[in-house]
């Protein structure tokens, strides 16, 4: 049996902040902690797909940010492709694809083709492979009718398809379509 692509063992994340109430609180602020994720454990095998479904505030985005090394867990152990997402964040970033709906990887004032070129350079995609990969993604995500338009002129749906295509350009070992955070109000 092969090692899991993703492994979380009793992972928790708490945010701590200070509350200043009046003059006394300014000098001695009250400390408060909010637990965003509590003791989450699961494994995802190579090629397996999972979805997080839950209400706002359930910890879906926080968990994905811990998987990608953006956030440090308060406790527990996280491994992605055998790497520690915090200690080996740069190496991991080159091997995964992520899409955060509220944060775009596309260049707002430039056409998609330019964003794809920039992404290819950032991920060191061999020059001889860029054109073929871009053409494949344009076809796969039906981007041809707007690929030359500036990102700012795209609808939300067009932008999201382009974001996912862009995240797949470097052919990551873990793709956005393998782990999807589904948000429900």
Residue pairs with C-beta under 8 A, 6 or more apart in sequence:
2 45
2 46
3 82
4 43
4 44
4 45
4 46
4 79
5 44
5 45
5 46
5 47
5 48
5 80
5 81
5 173
5 174
6 42
6 43
6 44
6 67
6 79
6 80
6 81
6 174
6 179
7 42
7 43
7 44
7 77
7 78
7 79
7 80
8 40
8 41
8 42
8 43
8 63
8 66
8 67
8 76
8 77
8 78
9 41
9 76
9 77
9 78
10 39
10 40
10 41
10 75
10 76
10 77
11 37
11 39
11 40
11 41
11 63
11 66
11 73
11 75
11 76
11 77
11 78
12 35
12 37
12 38
12 39
12 40
12 73
12 74
12 75
12 76
13 35
13 36
13 37
13 59
13 62
13 63
13 66
13 71
13 73
13 74
14 33
14 34
14 35
14 36
14 74
15 33
15 34
15 36
16 31
16 32
16 33
17 31
17 32
17 34
18 29
18 30
18 31
18 32
19 25
19 29
19 30
19 31
19 32
20 26
20 29
21 30
36 57
36 59
36 62
37 59
37 62
37 63
37 66
37 73
38 59
39 76
40 59
40 63
40 76
41 76
42 50
44 50
44 178
44 179
47 178
48 178
49 177
49 178
49 179
49 180
50 178
50 179
50 180
51 179
51 180
51 181
51 182
52 58
52 60
52 63
52 64
52 179
52 180
52 181
52 182
53 182
53 184
54 60
54 183
54 184
55 184
55 185
56 183
56 184
56 185
60 181
60 182
60 183
61 100
61 181
62 71
63 181
64 98
64 100
64 179
64 181
65 71
66 72
66 73
66 78
66 85
67 78
67 80
67 85
67 179
68 80
68 85
68 92
68 93
68 96
68 98
69 85
69 86
69 88
69 89
69 92
69 93
72 86
78 84
78 85
78 86
79 85
80 92
80 96
80 174
81 92
81 95
81 96
81 173
81 174
83 91
83 92
83 95
85 92
94 123
94 124
94 170
95 172
95 173
95 174
96 172
96 173
96 174
96 175
97 167
97 168
97 170
97 172
97 174
97 175
97 176
98 167
98 176
99 105
99 160
99 163
99 164
99 167
99 176
101 160
101 163
104 151
104 159
104 163
105 115
105 119
105 163
105 166
105 167
106 112
106 115
106 151
106 159
106 162
106 163
106 166
107 114
107 115
107 118
107 151
108 150
108 151
108 152
109 150
109 151
109 152
110 150
110 151
111 147
111 148
111 149
111 150
111 151
112 143
112 146
112 147
112 148
112 149
112 151
112 154
112 162
112 166
113 134
113 147
113 148
115 151
115 162
115 166
116 130
116 134
116 137
116 165
116 166
116 169
117 130
119 125
119 166
119 169
119 170
120 130
120 133
120 134
120 169
120 170
123 169
123 170
124 170
125 133
125 169
125 170
133 169
133 171
134 169
137 143
137 165
137 166
137 168
137 169
138 144
138 147
138 165
140 165
141 161
141 162
141 164
141 165
142 161
143 158
143 161
143 162
143 165
146 153
146 154
146 158
151 159
151 162
154 162
164 176
164 177
167 175
167 176
168 175
168 176
